[in-house]
Amino acid sequence: ITLFLLWTQFQERSQPWNSWNRGVIFGIQWRWHWQGRRAREPSPYCPSDNTRLVYHFRPEFRDVIYRCETCHSEYGPFAGDHSYVISMIGRQIERRCLDGSWRDQPNNKPAEVSANTPHSKQPVASVAD
């Protein structure tokens, strides 16, 4: 049992996927931390200016839109409530770790903010992004 635990700890430290803690998923910059083999507490940030996004649940449509309070960009709509979207992002993180596509992400770098970034509402991103 001791040998197995040591091997497991070595594997977790040697796998580079657990150093990946941010990425653009469905047009939004998400950040999270790792607890064991699970991404915890994914948080949405504006890809234009790095502000943490707030969400607005629209009960009449049963969906969520994420908004930036700084540049007023909007992202979504995403089907379901905020908890469902967070679960969906967790599944995308897991999928990208399993298939290796996390390597294609600009790893651990904050979103670049351009002086040419328009400060108006952006087109709403689709889930197909």
N, C-alpha and C positions, 0 to 999 in steps of 0.2 A: 504494500500500500504506500509506503514512504517513497519508493522509487517512482511509482505512478504519479504521486503528487508533485515530486520534483520535476518529472518529465513534463507534466501539464503546465507548471509555472514557467519552465524554460520555453515551451512552445508559445505561450501567450506573450512572453517578452520578445521572442525572436520574430514574431509575425508582424510585418510592417503595417498591416491593415489597421491595427489598433492605435497607430499614430495619426491616422486620418480622422480629423475631428471637425471638419467643415466641408461643405460642398454645395453646389448649386443643384437643386432638385426641383423640377417643375417651375423653373424660372425664379426661384427664391433662394437666397443664400441661407443655408441652415447650419447651425453649430450645435454640437453635443459633446458629451463626455462619455467615456467608457466605464462601465462597471462590469468587470469580468469580460464576458463575450457579448454583452448587450450595450447598444447605444442608448444612453439615457438623456432625457430632457432635451430633445431637439428644440431649438429656438430659432424663429425666423428673423432674418435681417434683410434690410433693403440692399439689393445688389448695386444700387446707384450711389448711396451715401452712407451705408453701413449702420443705419439707425435700426434699432429693434422694431419690428413691425407689430402692430396691434391688429386684432382680428375683430371682424363684425359678422355675427351670425345673422343670417336673413331667414327667419322662420317660415316666411311665406314661400321661399324657394328651397328651404332645407339645405342651405349651403353656406359657405364661409368665404369672405373676402378679406385679404390681408392688406392693410394700409400703412403707408409711411407718413408719419406726422411731420416729417421735415420737408420732403419733396412732393408729398401728396400722390405718390404713385400707388396704384392698386394692383393686386395680384390675385388671380382666381377668376371665377368662382370655383371652389372645390366642393364636391358633393359631401354632405354630412356636416357634423358639427366639428368644433376645434379638436376635441379628443380623437375623433375619427381621423382627421387630417394628420395629427401627431402620430397615430398608429400607422397610417399609410406611409409617412416619411420614414418611420422606423423600419418598415418592411423594405422600403427602397434602399436604405442604408445596408440592411442585411443582404439583400440581393446583390448589391454592388460589391460587397465584401466577398460573397461566395463566388461570383463570376469574374472577379478581378477588375471590373470596370472602374472601381474606385481609383485605380492608377491613372485614369484619364482625366481626373479632376485636378484643378489647380490646388494641390495639397497644402492645407494649412496656411493659406495666404488670404488676408482679408480682401474683399472686393476692391478693385481699383476704382477710385472716384475720379472721374474726368471733369475738367472745367467745362466741357461741352455738354455735360449731362443736362437734358432739359428738366426743368422743375415744374412739369405739368403731369397730369395723369397719364400713366403709361397704358398701352393696350393690355387688356386682361389676359393673363397667360392661361393657356389651356392645359389640361391634365396630360395631354399628349406630348408636351415639351420634353 
